[in-house]
Amino acid sequence: MQTILDVQGIHTFIGQYHILQGVDVRVPAGSITALLGRNGAGKTTTLKSILGLTPPRQGKVIFNGREVQGMRSFDIAAMGIGFVPEHRAIFRDLSVEENLKLAERAKDDYARKRDFIFDLFPDLKRLIALPGTSLSGGQQQMLAIARSLVADNSLLLIDEPSEGLAPVIIEHMMSAIRQLSTQSTIVLVEQNFLVASKLAEYYIIIEEGRSVQSGMMKDLVNDKAAIHRFLGAA
Protein backbone atom coordinates (compact mmCIF):
# COMPACT_ATOMS: atom_id res chain seq x y z
CA MET A 1 0.00 0.00 0.00
CA GLN A 2 1.27 3.47 -0.89
CA THR A 3 2.56 5.59 2.00
CA ILE A 4 1.30 9.18 1.91
CA LEU A 5 3.10 10.34 5.07
CA ASP A 6 6.40 9.03 6.43
CA VAL A 7 7.76 10.66 9.58
CA GLN A 8 11.23 9.41 10.43
CA GLY A 9 12.85 9.95 13.83
CA ILE A 10 11.77 13.52 14.42
CA HIS A 11 13.00 15.52 17.41
CA THR A 12 11.11 18.70 18.27
CA PHE A 13 11.79 21.33 20.90
CA ILE A 14 9.41 23.89 22.33
CA GLY A 15 11.63 26.52 23.86
CA GLN A 16 14.23 24.62 25.85
CA TYR A 17 12.03 21.56 26.26
CA HIS A 18 12.82 18.48 24.17
CA ILE A 19 9.25 17.34 23.51
CA LEU A 20 9.67 14.78 20.73
CA GLN A 21 12.70 12.52 21.10
CA GLY A 22 12.35 10.16 18.16
CA VAL A 23 8.89 9.79 16.66
CA ASP A 24 8.14 7.65 13.61
CA VAL A 25 4.77 7.78 11.89
CA ARG A 26 3.97 5.88 8.71
CA VAL A 27 0.54 6.46 7.21
CA PRO A 28 -0.88 4.38 4.35
CA ALA A 29 -2.81 6.38 1.76
CA GLY A 30 -6.57 6.12 2.17
CA SER A 31 -6.41 5.04 5.80
CA ILE A 32 -7.42 6.42 9.18
CA THR A 33 -4.44 6.29 11.55
CA ALA A 34 -4.72 7.17 15.24
CA LEU A 35 -1.96 8.66 17.37
CA LEU A 36 -2.48 7.32 20.88
CA GLY A 37 -0.88 8.00 24.24
CA ARG A 38 -1.39 9.59 27.60
CA ASN A 39 -1.82 13.33 28.08
CA GLY A 40 1.44 15.14 27.44
CA ALA A 41 3.01 12.26 25.50
CA GLY A 42 3.64 14.42 22.43
CA LYS A 43 0.71 13.58 20.14
CA THR A 44 -0.35 17.16 19.37
CA THR A 45 3.27 18.25 18.96
CA THR A 46 3.66 15.45 16.41
CA LEU A 47 0.79 16.86 14.33
CA LYS A 48 2.21 20.37 14.58
CA SER A 49 5.67 19.10 13.63
CA ILE A 50 4.29 17.45 10.50
CA LEU A 51 2.78 20.77 9.45
CA GLY A 52 5.84 22.79 10.47
CA LEU A 53 4.07 24.75 13.20
CA THR A 54 6.66 23.42 15.65
CA PRO A 55 9.48 22.56 13.23
CA PRO A 56 11.48 19.43 14.05
CA ARG A 57 15.22 19.99 14.55
CA GLN A 58 16.10 16.46 13.49
CA GLY A 59 14.54 13.74 11.36
CA LYS A 60 12.45 13.74 8.22
CA VAL A 61 8.82 14.45 7.34
CA ILE A 62 8.01 13.06 3.90
CA PHE A 63 4.63 13.89 2.36
CA ASN A 64 3.72 12.35 -0.98
CA GLY A 65 7.36 11.48 -1.56
CA ARG A 66 8.71 14.96 -0.83
CA GLU A 67 10.65 16.03 2.24
CA VAL A 68 8.82 18.96 3.85
CA GLN A 69 10.67 19.47 7.13
CA GLY A 70 12.13 22.99 7.19
CA MET A 71 9.46 24.38 4.85
CA ARG A 72 7.07 27.11 5.98
CA SER A 73 3.78 25.87 7.43
CA PHE A 74 1.83 27.73 4.78
CA ASP A 75 3.73 26.02 2.00
CA ILE A 76 3.35 22.58 3.59
CA ALA A 77 -0.41 23.09 3.96
CA ALA A 78 -0.66 24.26 0.35
CA MET A 79 0.67 20.87 -0.77
CA GLY A 80 -2.60 19.34 0.43
CA ILE A 81 -2.65 19.01 4.22
CA GLY A 82 -5.59 20.22 6.29
CA PHE A 83 -5.33 20.73 10.04
CA VAL A 84 -8.13 20.72 12.63
CA PRO A 85 -6.59 21.92 15.91
CA GLU A 86 -7.62 20.72 19.34
CA HIS A 87 -9.40 23.91 20.34
CA ARG A 88 -11.14 24.31 16.97
CA ALA A 89 -9.73 27.78 16.20
CA ILE A 90 -12.78 29.04 14.35
CA PHE A 91 -13.38 32.78 14.00
CA ARG A 92 -16.09 33.18 16.60
CA ASP A 93 -17.25 36.64 15.51
CA LEU A 94 -17.64 35.60 11.88
CA SER A 95 -20.55 33.67 10.42
CA VAL A 96 -20.36 30.02 9.46
CA GLU A 97 -20.19 30.97 5.79
CA GLU A 98 -17.48 33.59 6.40
CA ASN A 99 -15.42 31.01 8.29
CA LEU A 100 -15.69 28.63 5.36
CA LYS A 101 -14.84 31.24 2.74
CA LEU A 102 -11.72 32.25 4.67
CA ALA A 103 -10.45 28.68 4.32
CA GLU A 104 -10.19 28.99 0.52
CA ARG A 105 -6.77 28.55 -1.06
CA ALA A 106 -8.02 29.19 -4.57
CA LYS A 107 -10.95 31.17 -5.92
CA ASP A 108 -14.24 29.25 -5.84
CA ASP A 109 -12.94 26.50 -3.50
CA TYR A 110 -15.94 27.10 -1.25
CA ALA A 111 -18.42 27.12 -4.14
CA ARG A 112 -17.07 23.78 -5.38
CA LYS A 113 -17.15 22.12 -1.97
CA ARG A 114 -20.31 23.72 -0.58
CA ASP A 115 -22.72 20.87 -1.37
CA PHE A 116 -20.31 18.20 -0.11
CA ILE A 117 -19.74 20.06 3.17
CA PHE A 118 -23.43 20.63 3.83
CA ASP A 119 -24.32 17.05 2.95
CA LEU A 120 -21.77 15.99 5.56
CA PHE A 121 -22.84 18.58 8.14
CA PRO A 122 -26.47 19.63 7.53
CA ASP A 123 -26.49 21.69 10.74
CA LEU A 124 -23.98 24.10 9.23
CA LYS A 125 -26.28 24.85 6.29
CA ARG A 126 -29.08 25.70 8.70
CA LEU A 127 -26.75 27.90 10.78
CA ILE A 128 -24.89 29.44 7.86
CA ALA A 129 -25.56 33.08 8.80
CA LEU A 130 -24.90 32.71 12.54
CA PRO A 131 -21.61 33.71 14.18
CA GLY A 132 -19.32 31.12 15.72
CA THR A 133 -20.27 32.34 19.20
CA SER A 134 -23.83 31.08 18.62
CA LEU A 135 -22.77 27.51 17.88
CA SER A 136 -22.68 24.66 20.35
CA GLY A 137 -19.43 22.82 21.01
CA GLY A 138 -20.39 20.07 18.59
CA GLN A 139 -21.36 22.55 15.90
CA GLN A 140 -18.07 24.40 16.36
CA GLN A 141 -16.22 21.10 15.89
CA MET A 142 -18.22 20.45 12.72
CA LEU A 143 -17.26 23.90 11.44
CA ALA A 144 -13.60 23.33 12.30
CA ILE A 145 -13.57 20.10 10.29
CA ALA A 146 -15.58 21.68 7.47
CA ARG A 147 -13.00 24.45 7.17
CA SER A 148 -10.33 21.84 6.46
CA LEU A 149 -12.45 20.49 3.59
CA VAL A 150 -12.83 23.73 1.65
CA ALA A 151 -9.45 23.43 -0.07
CA ASP A 152 -8.34 20.24 -1.80
CA ASN A 153 -6.51 18.25 0.90
CA SER A 154 -5.33 14.68 0.46
CA LEU A 155 -4.32 14.46 4.14
CA LEU A 156 -6.27 15.69 7.17
CA LEU A 157 -4.70 16.04 10.63
CA ILE A 158 -7.48 16.10 13.24
CA ASP A 159 -6.68 16.76 16.90
CA GLU A 160 -9.11 15.41 19.54
CA PRO A 161 -12.33 15.46 17.48
CA SER A 162 -14.48 14.02 20.30
CA GLU A 163 -13.17 16.20 23.14
CA GLY A 164 -15.95 17.75 25.22
CA LEU A 165 -18.76 16.45 23.02
CA ALA A 166 -21.92 14.64 24.10
CA PRO A 167 -22.16 10.95 23.11
CA VAL A 168 -24.80 11.55 20.42
CA ILE A 169 -22.63 14.26 18.82
CA ILE A 170 -19.58 11.99 18.99
CA GLU A 171 -21.47 9.35 17.01
CA HIS A 172 -22.33 11.94 14.35
CA MET A 173 -18.72 13.12 14.25
CA MET A 174 -17.46 9.55 13.86
CA SER A 175 -19.84 8.97 10.96
CA ALA A 176 -18.61 12.16 9.27
CA ILE A 177 -14.95 11.16 9.70
CA ARG A 178 -15.64 7.75 8.18
CA GLN A 179 -17.21 9.47 5.17
CA LEU A 180 -14.23 11.82 4.89
CA SER A 181 -11.85 8.88 4.80
CA THR A 182 -13.27 7.86 1.43
CA GLN A 183 -11.76 11.04 -0.03
CA SER A 184 -8.80 11.92 2.22
CA THR A 185 -6.27 10.10 4.36
CA ILE A 186 -6.79 10.95 8.04
CA VAL A 187 -4.41 11.10 10.98
CA LEU A 188 -6.20 11.78 14.24
CA VAL A 189 -5.20 12.29 17.83
CA GLU A 190 -7.90 10.83 20.04
CA GLN A 191 -7.79 10.46 23.82
CA ASN A 192 -10.97 8.40 23.86
CA PHE A 193 -9.68 4.92 23.03
CA LEU A 194 -13.15 3.55 22.32
CA VAL A 195 -13.68 6.23 19.67
CA ALA A 196 -10.20 5.70 18.20
CA SER A 197 -10.63 1.93 18.08
CA LYS A 198 -13.90 2.24 16.17
CA LEU A 199 -12.49 4.70 13.63
CA ALA A 200 -8.87 3.85 12.91
CA GLU A 201 -7.37 1.00 10.92
CA TYR A 202 -3.84 1.71 12.14
CA TYR A 203 -2.33 3.15 15.30
CA ILE A 204 0.91 4.59 16.65
CA ILE A 205 1.45 4.87 20.41
CA ILE A 206 3.58 7.77 21.61
CA GLU A 207 5.02 7.73 25.12
CA GLU A 208 7.24 10.43 26.60
CA GLY A 209 8.03 11.86 23.18
CA ARG A 210 8.86 8.57 21.47
CA SER A 211 6.84 6.25 19.24
CA VAL A 212 6.89 2.93 21.08
CA GLN A 213 4.41 0.68 19.29
CA SER A 214 2.43 0.64 16.05
CA GLY A 215 0.33 -1.70 13.98
CA MET A 216 -3.23 -2.64 13.11
CA MET A 217 -5.90 -1.31 15.43
CA LYS A 218 -7.72 -4.66 15.39
CA ASP A 219 -4.64 -6.22 17.01
CA LEU A 220 -4.29 -3.52 19.66
CA VAL A 221 -7.92 -3.90 20.70
CA ASN A 222 -7.10 -7.44 21.81
CA ASP A 223 -3.82 -6.50 23.50
CA LYS A 224 -5.11 -5.59 26.93
CA ALA A 225 -1.62 -5.44 28.44
CA ALA A 226 -0.48 -2.79 25.94
CA ILE A 227 -3.67 -0.80 26.38
CA HIS A 228 -3.18 -0.76 30.14
CA ARG A 229 0.54 -0.06 30.00
CA PHE A 230 0.54 2.77 27.46
CA LEU A 231 -2.97 4.23 27.67
CA GLY A 232 -4.06 3.49 31.20
CA ALA A 233 -7.36 2.18 29.89
CA ALA A 234 -9.02 -0.88 31.37
Stockholm file with secondary structure:
# STOCKHOLM 1.0

chainA/1-234         MQTILDVQGIHTFIGQYHILQGVDVRVPAGSITALLGRNGAGKTTTLKSILGLTPPRQGKVIFNGREVQGMRSFDIAAMGIGFVPEHRAIFRDLSVEENLKLAERAKDDYARKRDFIFDLFPDLKRLIALPGTSLSGGQQQMLAIARSLVADNSLLLIDEPSEGLAPVIIEHMMSAIRQLSTQSTIVLVEQNFLVASKLAEYYIIIEEGRSVQSGMMKDLVNDKAAIHRFLGAA
#=GR chainA/1-234 SS CCEEEEEEEEEEEETTEEEEEEEEEEEETTCEEEEECSTTSSHHHHHHHHHTSSCCSEEEEEETTEECTTSCHHHHHHTTEEEECTTCCCCTTSBHHHHHHHTCSSTTHHHHHHHHHHHHCHHHHHTTTSBGGGSCHHHHHHHHHHHHHHSCCSEEEEECTTTTCCHHHHHHHHHHHHHHTTTSEEEEECSCHHHHHHHCSEEEEEETTEEEEEEEHHHHHTCHHHIIIIICCC
#=GC SS_cons         CCEEEEEEEEEEEETTEEEEEEEEEEEETTCEEEEECSTTSSHHHHHHHHHTSSCCSEEEEEETTEECTTSCHHHHHHTTEEEECTTCCCCTTSBHHHHHHHTCSSTTHHHHHHHHHHHHCHHHHHTTTSBGGGSCHHHHHHHHHHHHHHSCCSEEEEECTTTTCCHHHHHHHHHHHHHHTTTSEEEEECSCHHHHHHHCSEEEEEETTEEEEEEEHHHHHTCHHHIIIIICCC
//
